[in-house]
Amino acid sequence: MGTLTIRQLDERTHARLRGRAAKHGRSVEAEVRAILDATVDLPEENFLLALRAAMSEIGGVDVPLESRTDLPRSVELT
């Protein structure tokens, strides 16, 4: 495992990290690891935007939509 040192971290940022860590029941170090893990696992490109771009290159795709004929259901709030 690697080690990462962050120098000159703004005190406000550190305080927000402490609050976020407390909210999630973790240490600040564990919270930063979780943030970094979640961030680097994000895809480089949004899949839906990539699909849209690919389809627009071939002129797009028409998807037929059927009109709705059923009425909305009633809701009982108690």
N, C-alpha and C positions, 0 to 999 in steps of 0.2 A: 504494500500500500504506500501511496505517496503522501507527502506532507506539504501543506500549503500554508504560507504565512501571509497575512494581509496587513500591510503597514498603512499608517495614516488613514485609518477608517474613521469617518466622521462620527462623532459621539451620538448624534441624532440617529444615524443609521444603526449603530450598535445598540442603542436603547430600543429601537423598533425591533431589532432581531431578538433581544432579550424578551420583549413582550410577546413576540410571535412564538418563540421557543416555549415560554411558560404556558401559552394558550394550548400548545400541542403536547405539553408534558415532556419536553425534551431539553437537553442542554443546548446552549447557543451553538456549540460545535456540531451537535447532531442536527440541529435545525439548518445550519449552513450546508451540511452534507446533503440533507434532504432536498434543499432548494437547488443545489448544484446538480444532483442526480436527476431531478425532474426536468431541469432546464436542458441539460445536454442530451436527454432522451427524446426531445422534441424533434419531429421530422424537419428536415431542412426546408421543405416546401409543403404548403398546405395541399393535401391530396385533391380536395374538391376544386381548388383554383387551378391546379395542374390539369385536371380532367377537363375543366371548362376551356382552358387554353388549347388543349389538344383537339377538342371537338370544334372549336372555332376555326382552327386551321383547315378543317375539311368542310367548312360551311355550316357547322352546327348540326344539331339533331332536333327534329320536331317530335315531341312526345304528346300523343293525343290524350287529352284529359276528358273523362266522362263527366257529364254534369250530374250533380247530386240530386237525387229525387226523394231521399228520405228526410223527414223532418227532425229537427233537434229533439233530443229526449229532455223531458222535464227533470229538474233536480229538486230534491227535497232537502232543505237545510234544517237541521234540528240542533 
